[in-house]
Amino acid sequence: MTYIPEEAKEIINNNIESLEAVLPDFLESYHIYGSISLGAFNTKESDIDFIAITKRKAMEKDIDILKNLHINIKKKFPKKSLDGMYLFKDDIEALNKKDSPCLRFNDGNFEGIVPFLRDSIDAFQLKKYGINIKGQSAKSLDYSVNFNILINNMYENLNTYWLNWMNKCKKFPSMDYINLLVNLKEIEWGVLGVSRLYYTFLEKDMTSKVGAGEYALKVFPQRWHKIINESMRLRKGVKTSYYSSLLQRRNDAIAYMDFVIGESNKGLSQNRK
């Protein structure tokens, strides 16, 4: 089992214990995925991602109880974000036929009833990397992810969200332009975000942001190593920058994202031949 940091374990245990106290005989199994399961949990940056499978479908009164539960967890642990979903076991067993509804909570907030997609990153990570905290193993859940559909959806995301965001960052004057100049999280988000997609396209697997950066250092020319290392040091919380110029860092980030999107789409073109 992947190591679970003590501070994350405390919140996870609180979630399970609180849940079993207010909704006894409701929880079937509980799984951790995301950065913890990939061995890349960052104390300051990472969310704690969970998927809880329930014995029965949640009623309105159950949802109200869960809302209060997550509000209380956020009050008790204000510096950490617990992000997760509740799925009825019959719905997750039906994933091979249809997408299933789930209750989504993020950082103490109820985000509504949303689809849990079989061919999604969440479903793939749960099945392959999910850490079993209570109940049956995630690997034994009776569904399979069509990775070709997952990859196609990721290509669409690359050429809509990521491409549009990068183009907005190029425009002067704009808030996106300024944010990429002065906001450190924007640099990390952009550079490591497209790197993670590239890793998945090439390796047919998932990795963490830092893992994607380390992979990019191995496969991309020296020209890009400075901005990759800069993004990784931002993710790790290292204070000393590789750059003396904010403008140069911004320009390198834009150029790198442009490069990775182009390289990724070369693979898409080859796959479609």
C-alpha positions, 0 to 999 in steps of 0.5 A: 500500500502507498504511504498515507501521510499522517495529516491526510490519514487524520482527515480520512479517519475523521471523515469515515468515523463521522460518516459512520456516526451520523449515517450508520450502515451507509458506507460500503467501501472507502478509497483514496486516489489522486496524489496520495495514491501516486506517491506525490502528496504535497503537504501545502498543495495537494488535495485529499481525493476520496471515493466512497461507495455506499450501501444504498442510494442517498436520499435528500436527508442523507445529502443534508447530513453529508453537507453538514459533515463536510462543513464540519470537517473543513472547520476542523481542518481549514488548511486542507482540502478534502475532495471526493464523491459518494456513489451507490454500489449498484450504480458503480456496478452498472458503469459498464452500461452507463455513466452513474450519478454521484454526490460531489464534495470539494473543500467543504462544499457540496457541488451537486449530483454530477456524472461519474464517467466510466472512461474518465481519469477518476475511474481509471485512477480508482481502478488502477491506483485506488488505496483501499481504506475500508471494504472491498478493493477498488481493483475488484470493482466490476467495471473497465475503462476504455482507454481509447475513449479516455485518451480522445477526451483528453485530446479534446481537453487539450485542444479546447481548455488548454489551447484557449487558456494559453492563447488568452495568456498571450494577449496583452493586456489581459488578466490571463497575461498578467496572471501568468506574469506574476502568479506562481501557481499559474506557471506551475498549472500551465507547464505541469498541466500540459506535461501530464497530458503528454505523459498520458498520451505517450505512456498510456498511464497517469502520473503526478505533476512532479512525475510529469515534470521529471518525465519531461526532463528526460524526453524534451530538449535542454531548451525547455529544462529551465522552465520545467525545473522552475515549475517543479520547484514551485510545486515543491515549494522551493523558494529560490527561482531559476529566473531573474526575469518574470517576463522571461519566465512567462515567455518560456512558459508560453513557448513551452506550452505551445511546444507540448501542445504541438508535440501532443497533436503530432501523436494524435495525427499519427494515431488517426492515420 
